[in-house]
Amino acid sequence: MAKDKLTDYDSTASNNLDIGGISIAEGMLPSAVNNALREQMSHLADAFGAGTPLYVDTTNNRVGVNDATPSVALDVTGDVGVTGDLDVTGAVAVTGNVDVTGTIDVTDDGGGGQINNIFTNSGTAGNDNVTLRVKIGGTTARSVIQFADTDDTNAGQIDYDHDNDAMIFDVNALEAMRIQSDLNINVKSEGTAVTTSVQQGLSKVWANINQASGTTPDSFNVTSFTDVSAGRLTITIGNNMDSGAYVVTTSFYSTTGDSNVLKVDAAPAVGSYTLQGGEYQNGSTNVARDFQRAFSSVHGDLA
């Protein structure tokens, strides 16, 4: 069988008896030498020249895969599959996808510089996104991004627990915050001995109300307020509370002749609560009076 390309060549030299059908066996004709060399040159050009999958730029000492004009030492156009470890010192320029089974270890030269991994999409349309995806094979393991140093492999860590659908943030190798599947946020404090629910500590409703002028300078989760009577005001909640067992904190200020007491009048409802202002006279009698400015805040669970 004629050896018409490099892949037909045999690694045992004595088995190579022809080049493209031209005999190079012992006793070959002198006239066949030139033709054999020319044939071999054509094989090299076919394997490494322009228009071939593998191109060798001997002028600039570069290799291109599906790229006849490599701009770096190894320039690949297309997908790259790697089984094993890929150790890189320097830059890798890839147009296409890199599929790796194993580990990618990117290390600088130890000279005190920094390593920048930059993912760029040069498009400017609304869907020209850049996505970094960390994917597991099943549904019960964890996807983890670690921030390591010479003392800890997980000094800082972002961890998604797929089994419980929770996002976990670690600081100093300890869990600092967890976002639960119901979107509740738990924060560790006091040496991680205490877990605090951020939502439980937030005010779900607050209002700054001027009853005399009928205005609300500022509020949150309040749709309206109703001036029921002298010193009596009902606040309507936008997103209802889970039950009436929530806490209402009040304060106020007033001038002489206005209310000097502000309290919650009757049991709160899931969608509203009523404030009652008044003035204590002679230490015992409560006279209903409007308040100049009332402040209230609600803590509890939203519906």
C-alpha positions, 0 to 999 in steps of 0.5 A: 500500500502506497504511503500517500500521507504522513499518517501512512508512515510507519514508526519503524523506519525499515518498514517505510519502503516508499513515499507516495508509491515511489520506491525508496527501498535498498537499491532504489534508482538515483533518479527516484531520490528527487521525486521521493523528496518532492513527494515528501514535501507535498505530504508535509504541506498537506498535513501542516499547510494553509487550508489543513486542520493543523497549520504550522506557522514556522515563521512565528513558531505558532500552531493553528487548529482550524486556523491558518493565521494563528495569533498565539502559540496555540490558536484553536478555532472550534471545540476543545475536549480535554480528559485529564488536568489542564495546567496553564501558565499564561494565556489561552485564546479560544474561539469556541467551546472548551469541554474539560473532564478533570481540572483546570489549574491556572497559575501565575509565575509567582512574581506577585502579579494577579490572575484575571479570568475575564468572560466578555461578550462583545455584543450590545443587544439585550440578550448578549449575556455572559453566563458562568454556570456551575452544574451538578449531575443530580439534584442533591449535591452542592455547587460551590465557589471557594475563595482559598488561601494557604491556610484554608481552601474555603476561607470564603465560600458561596455554596448552593445546596441543591437538596434543600434549595438554599444559598449559603455564604461562608466567611472565615470558613464559617457559615455567615448567611443562608437564604432558604428555599422560602426566601427567608434570610438567616444570619449568623451572629455572636460567633455563629451561636445565634441565628437571626432571621432578617425578615423577622427583624424587619418592619413590615409596615410603618407610617408617619401621619399628620392627623390634623392636616390629613397627610402622610409624609412617608409610609411603607406598605400602607394603602390609606388611613382613615380619620375615624374620630378625634384622636382615632385613626385607622391604618390600612395595610397594603400586603396583609399580615399573617395574623392579628398577633403582630407587634405595633410600636407607636410614638408621637409628638404634639403641642400643648392642647394636643394628644399626649398619649398614643396607643393601639385601640382594640386588637389589630386585624390582619389588614388594618390597625387603629391608633387612639390618641388622647390627653390625660388630665388630672392624672386620670381622665383621658380626653380624646384629642387629635395628634399632631404627628404619629409614628407607628411600626409593625413587626411580624409575619406577612401573609 
